């Protein structure tokens, strides 16, 4: 098992997946941190700071796995790769937008992440499985938090529901690439890293969101339709890099001064 | 490990003096963060269980463990174990008492009943926010004594 695990760790596809997960968690974690001092309630200021901390540490975990696959030093993987080299789903780097967009984006990401982590938790790679099981416990709180916000905004009606609906329309085109992988998912299944095929994960994703979206008055059938229309059976297309480039410029602003100690 | 050697006992005693940086009344042992201790001719090895992966205190705690063991003459290697997932059921009865005296409740594992208020003991409590001042704590409110309080995340 240990030897098998080592061989898995050295397969470049595995390293690519680790980079994808690292990029997604880092970008979303950075977006979370942008609400610091600006969130609509002080509790949300604390919540988003706390979630940012979780996501960025999860990113570090995945970058450390990529480092173990021979992709270079984890910090350099996090900060020094250009936007064009990133493996994230476009949704993770999108600017926050308004509060409805922020919480709905986080909600759909958390829903997909929970499904993906549950599959990785059954992985044949010991470190992958251990990391995923830990993260599932931590992400659970993010998911509960966002679920409540989505339902509250939807049920509030008026401007809140209208903004939530607008956020839904804006995020919908990003979902097929979110519920996909930067590498061929069939290869991940063959390597034993992913315990279930993509189509099954996507069904679990929709099933997980259906009750919440319905309570919030959002059409879950639109999610099903767009996922069906874009199956993304191989590696998904690379995300447009403008959002990531802007995010990286802000994130690395202090670091690029050169005198910072990490 | 059923019988601890003299030197292992000394390591556990030193660990009992390493506080949590945010809740200094409790030690890493009270919090159930120590997975294992072993001692051989090269020094001591301590395996800690992180409460949350993103806890920014982990590096600080590892440094304090090394320093506390250095005082006892041990060169210590500190590692974080990923295989065990921390939850509040790892907190010792002693740790639960100390935390309650500080106004931090510890929910029982898979407890369907609301967490008891650490000030008045009432269970007429509600989650105010799942996110508190540290990753491992949430903010609650007691309707009986009208006091906000913190609890370890269930």
Interface residues (C-beta under 8 A of the other chain):
Chain A: X43 X46 X47 X49 X50 X51 X53 X54 X55 X56 X57 X58 X61 X127 X130 X131 X133 X134 X135 X137 X138 X141 X144 X145
Chain B: X52 X53 X54 X55 X56 X82 X83 X85 X87 X128 X129 X130 X131 X132 X133 X135 X138 X139 X153
